[in-house]
């Protein structure tokens, strides 16, 4: 039977994978948007130092990614190849997401000094290890859910739409949880409120609610998804062997280099809370920024498969990236030079959101194709190390984006404005540059490697058909 053209996944499985990614990214998005703000406003930490510590923690934890990828390659139990790792990640994410947002008075910077930064680094590092245990397999399992490349593209598109919504969900979840807490709705830290215990409580209960809901949804992948593409359990591979497999996969290298060059697209989410306060006067109004951009992102996810069908992955990526650069620069000029009103600003943010299919969806589709390519060339499937590399890339790029964004906050004078409650036009311009123009510039840089990426069209279909024929002969 030709499984490269038939539909294999039931609606239940599609929902499980999509909701699982949604739940996982709810947790990731919460930390990405609010972790640094909690450390600053509640514990008294320095933005730039926090950004660097989180970056270092993610880079250090990145050494864990190939280990997880290696273990995945050797795993073939009752739950399959990927799901055991997702299961192990759940208690780590649940506990440490809550712990990171728990206010410990003895750790306030004025009391604990540098001990606070040690605590931030250690808890962030452990959380990052838990993230890896979930991130590598939730991405890697996409390559084995179905042997049909068209179905896989559609499933990845649907799931990554949910993933993008989940990543931005904190913009809605945080204000709602604050309203549910007695005396809440004050995550905004006005002058003189930094030590208010009610504000710290809002952070903590938001983290508990997000972690619990996110982990429950993540568990659906373990319960309902099935791994259909056959694979062989390999012997333990050394780091050298894994690097050799990656080195021999030229299309994959192009995808990874492109992602690194475009890391700035991750910056906006990392400073969305601070941008909301500086531009709109309230951190709780982040819900407006989040929803405005998220609607554009959802539309982008929906139209990306259509663009792929008509143009191929590479050309669609080039189009969305160039568009992202143009609209981001236009938004910054409109704000800083022409001082447009908030309605026009929201329209620009919606238009910026239309590019995000490129950065969230394309790498997943292209990486799955790169796994097929390597199997076609060598006879070996390497989902483990390949998705470990993708996880490492996403993790480091996310941290780089957050760190760069927080450095921009420091340069803009956000700390001083936070104390006085007054933001100068210069401070607003610098913050908005970091929120729009800088990500757009790096998005343009990311297209450079893509000119040589060629796993599209007939070549991609030829590889899928050849692999199906090989598997049929083995059966």
C-alpha positions in Angstrom: 0.0 0.0 0.0 1.3 3.5 -0.9 1.2 5.3 2.5 3.0 8.3 1.0 -0.4 9.5 -0.4 -3.0 8.1 2.1 -4.2 9.9 5.2 -3.0 8.1 8.3 -3.9 10.3 11.3 -7.3 10.5 13.0 -8.8 13.7 14.3 -8.1 12.6 17.8 -4.4 12.3 17.1 -4.2 15.6 15.4 -5.9 17.3 18.4 -3.6 15.5 20.8 -0.4 16.7 19.0 -1.7 20.2 18.5 -3.0 20.6 22.1 0.2 19.0 23.4 2.3 21.6 21.6 -0.1 24.4 22.8 0.3 23.3 26.4 4.0 23.0 26.3 4.4 26.4 24.6 2.1 28.0 27.2 4.8 27.2 29.8 7.7 28.3 27.6 5.9 31.6 26.6 5.2 32.4 30.3 8.9 32.2 31.2 10.0 33.9 28.0 7.7 36.9 28.8 7.5 37.2 32.5 10.6 35.5 34.1 12.9 38.5 33.8 10.2 40.9 34.8 9.5 38.8 38.0 13.2 38.8 38.9 13.4 42.6 38.3 10.2 43.8 40.0 9.9 41.3 42.8 13.5 40.1 43.6 15.3 43.3 42.5 17.6 41.8 40.0 19.3 43.6 37.1 17.7 43.1 33.7 20.9 42.8 31.7 22.4 40.3 34.3 19.2 38.3 34.2 19.3 38.1 30.4 22.9 36.9 30.4 22.2 34.3 33.2 19.3 32.9 31.3 21.3 32.8 28.1 24.2 31.0 29.8 21.8 28.5 31.5 20.3 27.7 28.1 23.7 27.3 26.5 24.9 25.1 29.3 21.7 23.0 29.1 22.2 22.7 25.4 24.9 20.1 26.1 22.0 17.9 27.3 20.2 18.1 23.9 22.5 15.6 22.1 22.4 13.3 25.1 18.6 13.2 24.8 18.8 12.8 21.0 21.2 9.9 21.6 18.9 8.3 24.1 15.9 8.6 21.8 17.9 6.8 19.1 18.3 3.8 21.5 14.7 3.8 22.8 12.0 1.4 21.5 9.8 0.5 24.4 6.0 0.1 24.8 5.5 3.9 24.5 7.7 4.1 21.4 10.7 6.2 20.7 9.8 9.7 21.8 6.9 9.5 24.3 8.9 8.2 27.3 11.0 11.4 27.3 7.9 13.6 27.2 6.5 11.7 30.2 9.7 12.3 32.3 9.7 16.1 31.4 6.2 16.7 32.9 7.0 16.7 36.6 10.2 18.8 36.1 8.3 21.5 34.1 5.4 21.5 36.6 7.6 21.9 39.8 10.2 24.3 38.4 7.8 26.6 36.6 6.1 27.2 39.9 9.4 27.4 41.8 10.9 30.0 39.5 7.9 32.4 40.2 7.9 31.8 44.0 8.8 34.8 46.0 11.5 33.9 48.6 12.1 37.1 50.7 15.5 35.9 51.7 16.6 36.0 48.1 15.7 39.6 47.4 18.8 41.3 46.0 19.0 43.8 48.8 19.2 40.9 51.3 20.9 38.1 49.4 23.1 40.0 47.0 24.8 37.7 44.5 23.2 34.6 46.0 20.1 35.7 44.1 21.9 35.3 40.8 23.2 31.8 41.7 19.6 30.8 42.5 18.3 32.3 39.2 21.0 30.4 37.3 20.4 27.0 39.0 16.6 27.0 38.8 16.7 28.2 35.2 19.2 25.5 34.3 17.1 22.7 35.8 14.0 24.1 34.0 15.9 24.2 30.8 16.8 20.5 31.2 13.1 19.7 31.6 12.3 21.8 28.6 14.8 19.8 26.5 13.2 16.5 27.6 9.9 17.8 26.2 11.1 19.9 23.3 13.3 17.3 21.4 10.7 14.5 21.3 7.7 16.8 20.7 9.4 18.1 17.6 11.0 14.8 16.6 7.8 12.8 16.8 6.4 14.9 13.8 8.7 13.0 11.5 7.2 9.6 12.5 3.5 10.4 12.9 2.9 9.7 9.2 4.9 8.7 6.1 2.8 11.0 3.9 4.8 14.2 3.4 1.8 16.2 2.4 -0.2 15.0 5.4 2.9 15.7 7.6 3.1 19.3 6.3 -0.6 19.9 7.1 -0.3 18.3 10.6 2.8 20.4 11.4 1.0 23.5 10.1 -2.1 22.8 12.4 0.0 21.9 15.4 2.4 24.8 15.0 -0.5 27.2 14.8 -1.6 25.8 18.2 2.0 26.1 19.3 2.2 29.8 18.3 -1.1 30.5 20.1 0.2 28.7 23.2 3.4 30.7 23.1 1.5 33.9 23.1 -1.2 32.7 25.5 0.5 34.2 28.6 -0.7 37.6 27.3 -4.2 36.5 28.0 -3.7 34.0 30.9 -1.8 36.4 33.1 -4.3 39.2 33.2 -7.2 36.7 33.6 -5.5 34.9 36.5 -4.8 38.3 38.1 -8.5 39.2 38.0 -9.4 35.9 39.6 -7.1 36.5 42.6 -8.6 38.5 45.4 -7.2 42.0 45.1 -5.4 41.1 42.0 -5.1 42.6 38.5 -2.0 44.5 39.5 0.9 42.6 37.9 1.7 46.1 36.6 4.3 47.4 39.0 3.8 51.1 39.6 6.3 53.3 41.4 6.8 52.1 45.0 4.9 48.8 44.5 7.9 46.5 44.0 7.7 44.8 47.4 3.9 44.3 47.4 3.3 40.6 48.3 0.0 40.6 46.3 1.9 41.2 43.1 4.3 38.4 43.9 1.3 36.1 44.6 -0.1 36.9 41.1 3.0 35.8 39.5 3.1 32.5 41.5 -0.5 31.5 40.9 -0.3 32.4 37.3 2.7 30.1 37.0 0.9 27.3 38.9 -2.2 27.6 36.7 -0.1 27.7 33.5 2.2 24.8 34.4 -0.7 22.6 35.5 -2.8 23.2 32.4 0.2 23.0 30.1 1.5 19.7 31.5 -2.0 18.1 31.3 -2.2 19.0 27.6 1.3 17.9 26.9 0.4 14.5 28.4 -2.1 14.0 25.5 0.7 13.4 23.1 1.8 10.4 25.3 -1.7 9.1 25.6 -3.1 9.5 22.0 -0.3 9.8 19.4 1.1 6.9 17.4 4.5 6.6 15.8 3.9 5.1 12.3 7.2 5.6 10.4 9.3 2.5 11.0 12.8 2.8 12.5 15.5 0.6 13.9 16.9 1.0 17.4 20.6 1.8 17.1 23.6 1.3 19.3 24.8 4.2 21.4 26.3 6.8 19.2 29.1 9.0 20.3 28.9 12.8 20.1 31.4 12.5 17.2 29.1 10.1 15.3 26.1 12.4 15.9 28.0 15.4 14.6 29.1 13.4 11.6 25.5 12.6 10.8 24.6 16.2 11.0 27.6 17.3 9.0 26.6 15.0 6.2 23.1 16.6 6.0 23.7 19.8 4.1 20.1 20.9 3.9 19.8 20.6 7.6 22.9 22.8 8.1 21.3 25.4 5.9 18.1 25.3 8.0 20.0 25.6 11.3 22.2 28.5 10.1 19.2 30.3 8.8 17.5 30.0 12.2 20.5 31.3 14.0 20.7 34.3 11.7 17.0 35.1 12.3 17.2 34.7 16.1 16.0 38.3 16.6 12.5 37.2 15.6 12.3 35.7 19.1 13.1 39.0 20.7 9.6 40.6 20.6 8.0 38.0 22.8 10.8 38.3 25.3 10.2 42.0 25.9 6.5 42.2 25.2 5.6 42.9 28.8 8.1 45.8 29.1 7.0 47.1 25.7 3.4 47.1 26.9 4.2 49.1 29.9 6.4 51.6 28.0 4.0 52.2 25.1 0.5 51.6 26.6 1.1 52.4 30.3 0.2 49.0 31.8 1.7 45.6 31.8 -1.8 44.0 31.8 -2.4 45.7 28.4 0.1 43.1 27.0 -3.1 41.2 26.2 -3.7 43.8 23.4 -0.2 43.4 22.0 -0.3 39.6 22.3 -3.7 39.2 20.7 -3.0 41.6 17.9 0.2 39.9 16.8 -1.3 36.4 17.5 -4.2 36.9 15.1 -1.7 37.8 12.4 0.4 34.7 13.3 -2.7 32.4 13.1 -3.5 33.7 9.6 0.1 33.2 8.6 0.0 29.6 9.8 -3.2 29.0 7.9 -1.9 30.5 4.6 1.7 29.0 4.8 0.6 25.5 3.6 -1.1 27.2 0.6 2.1 29.2 -0.1 4.1 26.0 0.2 1.8 24.2 -2.3 2.1 27.0 -4.8 5.7 28.1 -4.2 7.6 25.4 -2.3 9.1 25.7 1.2 12.1 27.7 0.2 10.3 30.4 -1.8 7.6 30.7 0.8 10.2 31.2 3.5 12.0 33.9 1.4 8.7 35.7 0.8 7.6 35.8 4.4 11.1 36.8 5.6 11.4 39.7 3.2 7.9 40.8 4.0 8.7 40.6 7.7 11.7 43.0 7.2 9.7 45.5 5.2 6.7 45.7 7.5 8.8 45.8 10.7 10.8 48.7 9.4 7.6 50.4 8.3 6.1 50.0 11.7 9.1 51.5 13.5 9.2 54.5 11.1 5.5 55.1 11.6 5.9 55.1 15.3 9.1 56.9 15.8 8.9 59.5 13.0 5.2 60.0 12.3 4.0 59.2 15.9 0.9 57.3 14.7 -2.0 56.7 17.1 -2.5 53.3 18.9 -5.1 52.0 16.4 -2.6 52.4 13.5 0.1 50.8 15.7 -2.1 47.7 16.4 -2.7 47.4 12.6 1.1 47.4 12.0 1.5 44.7 14.8 -1.1 42.6 13.2 0.7 42.9 9.8 4.0 42.0 11.5 2.3 38.8 12.8 1.7 37.7 9.2 5.3 36.7 8.8 5.6 34.3 11.7 4.7 31.2 9.6 8.3 31.4 8.4 10.0 31.2 11.8 7.6 28.8 13.6 6.4 26.4 10.9 9.0 26.2 8.2 11.9 24.9 10.3 9.7 22.0 11.5 8.7 21.0 8.0 12.2 21.4 6.6 13.8 19.5 9.4 11.4 16.6 8.9 12.3 16.7 5.2 16.0 16.7 6.1 15.5 13.5 8.1 14.0 11.9 5.0 16.9 13.2 2.9 19.5 11.7 5.2 17.7 8.3 5.2 17.5 8.5 1.4 21.2 9.1 1.2 22.5 6.8 3.9 19.7 4.4 4.8 19.7 5.7 8.4 17.0 7.7 10.1 18.4 10.2 12.7 15.3 11.9 14.2 17.0 11.9 17.6 20.2 13.9 16.9 18.6 16.0 14.2 15.7 17.2 16.5 18.1 17.5 19.4 20.1 20.0 17.2 16.8 21.8 16.3 15.9 22.0 19.9 19.3 23.3 20.9 19.0 25.9 18.1 15.6 27.1 19.1 16.6 27.2 22.8 19.8 29.2 22.2 18.1 31.5 19.7 15.2 32.1 22.1 17.7 32.9 24.9 19.7 35.2 22.6 16.6 37.1 21.6 15.6 37.5 25.3 19.1 38.6 26.3 19.4 41.1 23.4 16.0 42.5 24.2 16.8 42.9 27.9 20.0 44.6 27.0 18.0 47.0 24.8 15.8 47.6 27.8 18.8 48.6 29.9 20.2 50.8 27.1 16.8 52.5 26.7 16.7 53.4 30.4 13.7 51.2 31.2 14.8 50.8 34.9 14.8 54.5 35.5 11.5 55.0 33.8 10.0 52.1 35.8 10.9 54.0 39.0 9.5 57.3 37.9 6.6 56.0 35.8 7.6 58.4 33.0 8.9 57.2 29.6 10.6 59.7 27.3 10.1 59.5 23.6 13.7 58.4 23.2 13.2 55.5 25.6 10.0 54.5 23.8 11.8 54.6 20.4 14.6 52.4 21.5 12.2 49.9 23.0 10.0 49.9 19.9 13.1 49.5 17.7 13.9 46.3 19.7 10.3 45.1 19.4 10.0 45.6 15.7 12.9 46.9 13.5 15.7 44.7 15.0 13.7 41.4 14.6 12.9 42.5 11.0 16.6 43.2 10.2 17.6 39.7 11.4 14.7 38.1 9.6 16.2 39.5 6.4 19.6 38.1 7.2 18.1 34.6 7.7 17.2 34.2 4.0 20.9 34.1 3.0 21.4 30.3 3.5 17.9 29.5 2.1 19.0 30.3 -1.5 20.9 27.0 -1.5 18.1 24.9 0.1 16.7 22.5 -2.5 14.5 19.9 -0.8 11.4 21.2 -2.6 9.0 20.1 -5.3 9.8 17.1 -7.4 13.0 16.3 -5.4 11.1 16.1 -2.2 8.4 13.8 -3.7 11.0 11.6 -5.3 12.7 11.1 -1.9 9.4 10.2 -0.2 8.5 7.7 -3.0 11.9 6.1 -2.9 11.8 5.7 0.9 8.3 4.1 0.7 9.6 1.6 -1.9 12.5 0.7 0.3 10.3 0.2 3.4 7.9 -2.0 1.3 10.7 -4.3 0.3 11.8 -4.7 3.9 8.3 -5.6 4.9 
